[in-house]
């Protein structure tokens, strides 16, 4: 029997993206509870992106670190009636971003061995003297752009979307106050805004709950905020997160096992 059966799992992703996590949880018998802490919006000023699109053929690589960046970029590509040049290659940080690119009918030419921005920056092919377009969140870390620049790339580092805090959802908050078995954080911003929304209540509301983070960057953010991290998958993806949480909870059902 899966350890997720009957478990109440809090999802802090944007509401429009919650199904990617909620559906596999439901399939394993869990009860997902939606408590979105962020929403995604294109930045107000897309003129820098439009300028980059006007010279798209000058780039050797376009780099995406999330599906959100992919959506904004390709929506703008369509609205500006720009065709993606065949010679420009696309690099992505992981499989979720890869699926978003392929869903737009474009190929993916590079995925790093570990789904982290730093690893992408280290492993991307010869970039010395080549132009690289990085489409990212406004508040994204600078490690990827810095690593590419260190290796000699000419990086156009563009913020194309914002992660903005949500007002607390009353229904989700009431369910959280009833108690949850685990809370999931799929980005640093989901953890940061969870604490920003709940303030001093964040820690007490999670007492007795597992904290599951999709990867090391998210886990580091949670720890900086004073939250414990109990689950972190080796593969930094939604399926990896679900599997790691399921394994942890299944192991906790064994006689004599600590939670």
C-alpha positions in Angstrom: 0.0 0.0 0.0 1.3 3.4 -0.9 2.2 5.8 1.9 0.3 8.6 0.1 -3.1 7.0 0.5 -5.3 9.3 2.5 -2.6 11.8 3.1 -3.3 15.5 3.0 -0.7 17.2 0.8 -0.4 21.0 0.5 0.4 22.3 -3.0 1.9 25.8 -3.1 2.4 26.1 -6.9 0.4 28.6 -9.0 -3.2 27.4 -9.4 -2.9 27.1 -13.1 0.1 24.7 -12.7 -1.2 22.7 -9.7 -2.6 19.8 -11.7 0.9 18.6 -12.7 1.4 17.8 -9.0 -2.2 17.2 -7.9 -3.0 14.5 -10.6 -0.3 12.0 -9.7 -1.0 12.6 -6.0 -4.7 11.8 -6.5 -3.7 8.7 -8.5 -1.9 7.5 -5.4 -4.8 8.1 -3.1 -3.6 11.4 -1.6 -5.8 14.4 -1.0 -4.2 17.5 -2.6 -4.9 20.8 -1.0 -4.4 23.9 -3.1 -2.8 26.9 -1.4 -1.0 28.8 -4.2 1.6 31.2 -2.8 2.6 32.8 -6.2 1.2 33.7 -9.5 3.1 34.1 -12.8 2.8 37.1 -15.0 4.9 38.5 -17.9 7.0 41.5 -16.9 5.3 44.8 -17.6 8.0 45.9 -20.1 8.7 43.3 -22.8 10.6 45.8 -25.0 14.0 44.2 -24.2 12.6 40.8 -25.2 11.2 42.3 -28.4 14.6 43.8 -29.2 16.2 40.3 -28.7 13.6 38.8 -31.0 14.4 41.3 -33.7 18.0 39.9 -33.8 17.2 36.3 -32.9 19.5 34.9 -35.7 22.5 36.4 -33.9 22.2 34.0 -31.0 23.9 30.7 -30.8 21.8 29.5 -27.9 18.4 30.4 -26.2 18.4 29.1 -22.6 15.3 28.5 -20.6 15.2 27.7 -16.9 11.5 27.1 -16.5 8.3 26.4 -18.4 7.1 29.9 -17.5 9.9 31.5 -19.4 9.1 29.2 -22.4 5.5 30.3 -22.4 6.2 34.0 -22.3 9.0 33.7 -25.0 6.9 31.7 -27.4 3.8 33.8 -26.9 5.8 36.9 -27.7 7.4 35.1 -30.7 3.9 34.5 -32.1 2.6 38.0 -31.4 5.6 39.6 -33.0 5.4 37.2 -36.0 9.0 36.1 -35.6 10.1 32.7 -36.8 12.6 30.8 -34.8 15.8 30.5 -36.8 16.8 26.9 -37.6 20.5 27.6 -36.6 19.6 28.8 -33.1 19.8 26.0 -30.6 17.8 25.7 -27.4 19.0 24.6 -23.9 16.8 23.9 -21.0 17.4 23.2 -17.3 15.3 20.0 -17.0 12.5 17.7 -18.5 9.6 19.9 -17.5 11.0 22.8 -19.4 11.9 20.5 -22.2 8.3 19.4 -22.5 7.2 23.0 -22.7 9.5 23.8 -25.5 8.6 20.7 -27.5 4.9 21.5 -27.0 5.6 24.7 -28.9 7.0 22.7 -31.8 10.6 23.5 -31.2 13.5 21.1 -30.6 15.6 20.9 -27.5 19.3 20.6 -28.1 20.7 20.4 -24.6 19.7 19.3 -21.1 22.3 19.2 -18.3 23.2 16.0 -16.4 21.7 17.6 -13.2 18.7 19.8 -13.4 20.3 22.9 -12.0 21.1 26.3 -13.6 24.7 26.1 -12.5 25.1 22.7 -14.1 23.6 24.0 -17.3 26.1 26.8 -17.3 29.0 24.5 -16.7 28.0 21.8 -19.3 26.7 23.8 -22.2 29.0 23.3 -25.2 31.6 25.8 -26.4 30.1 29.3 -25.7 33.2 31.4 -25.8 32.5 34.4 -28.0 29.0 33.3 -28.8 25.8 35.2 -28.0 23.4 33.5 -25.6 19.8 34.6 -24.8 18.7 33.7 -21.3 14.9 34.1 -20.6 14.2 33.9 -16.9 12.2 35.1 -13.9 12.9 38.6 -12.7 14.0 37.4 -9.3 16.0 34.4 -10.5 19.5 33.8 -9.2 22.4 35.1 -11.2 24.6 31.9 -11.1 23.7 30.7 -14.6 24.3 34.0 -16.3 27.5 34.5 -14.3 28.8 31.0 -15.2 28.1 31.5 -18.9 29.8 34.9 -18.9 32.8 33.4 -17.0 33.2 30.9 -19.9 33.3 33.7 -22.4 29.7 33.9 -23.6 28.0 37.2 -24.5 24.9 36.8 -22.4 21.7 38.8 -22.9 20.1 38.1 -19.5 16.4 39.0 -19.8 13.7 38.9 -17.1 10.6 37.9 -19.0 8.2 37.0 -16.2 7.5 37.8 -12.5 6.6 35.5 -9.6 4.2 37.6 -7.5 2.8 36.8 -4.1 -0.8 35.6 -3.9 -3.3 36.6 -1.3 -4.1 33.6 1.0 -6.8 31.4 -0.4 -9.4 31.2 2.4 -10.4 27.6 1.6 -6.8 26.4 1.3 -5.9 28.3 4.5 -8.8 26.6 6.4 -7.6 23.2 5.2 -4.0 24.1 6.2 -5.2 25.1 9.7 -7.0 21.7 10.0 -3.6 20.1 9.5 -1.7 18.6 6.6 0.7 15.6 6.3 3.1 17.4 4.0 3.7 20.6 2.2 5.4 20.7 -1.2 7.6 23.5 -2.4 8.5 23.5 -6.1 10.6 26.7 -6.3 12.3 29.0 -3.9 9.6 31.6 -4.5 6.8 29.2 -3.4 8.6 28.8 0.0 9.5 32.4 0.4 5.9 33.6 -0.3 4.4 30.9 1.9 6.3 32.4 4.8 5.6 36.0 3.6 1.8 35.2 3.5 1.7 33.5 6.9 4.4 35.3 8.8 5.0 33.9 12.3 2.2 31.3 11.8 4.2 29.5 9.0 6.3 27.4 11.3 3.6 26.4 13.9 1.1 25.5 11.1 3.6 23.0 9.7 4.5 21.4 13.1 4.2 17.6 12.6 4.1 18.0 8.8 6.7 16.9 6.3 8.4 19.6 4.2 9.2 18.4 0.7 11.3 20.5 -1.7 11.9 19.7 -5.3 15.6 20.4 -5.3 18.6 21.9 -3.4 17.9 25.6 -4.4 14.4 25.3 -3.0 15.5 23.4 0.0 18.2 26.0 0.8 15.5 28.8 0.6 13.2 26.8 3.0 16.0 26.4 5.5 17.0 30.1 5.3 13.4 30.8 6.3 13.6 28.5 9.3 11.7 25.6 7.8 12.9 22.0 8.2 13.4 20.0 5.0 12.4 16.3 5.3 12.2 15.2 1.6 14.3 16.2 -1.4 14.4 14.0 -4.5 17.6 13.0 -6.3 15.8 14.0 -9.5 14.7 17.6 -9.3 11.3 17.1 -11.1 7.6 16.8 -10.2 7.6 13.0 -10.7 10.8 12.8 -8.6 9.2 14.8 -5.9 6.1 12.7 -5.8 8.1 9.5 -5.8 10.4 10.7 -3.0 7.4 11.8 -0.9 5.7 8.5 -1.5 8.8 6.5 -0.5 9.3 8.5 2.6 5.7 8.1 3.7 5.6 4.4 2.8 8.7 3.8 4.9 7.1 5.6 7.8 4.3 2.9 7.8 6.8 0.2 8.6 6.6 -1.0 12.3 9.0 0.9 14.5 9.9 3.5 11.8 10.0 7.1 12.7 7.9 9.4 10.6 
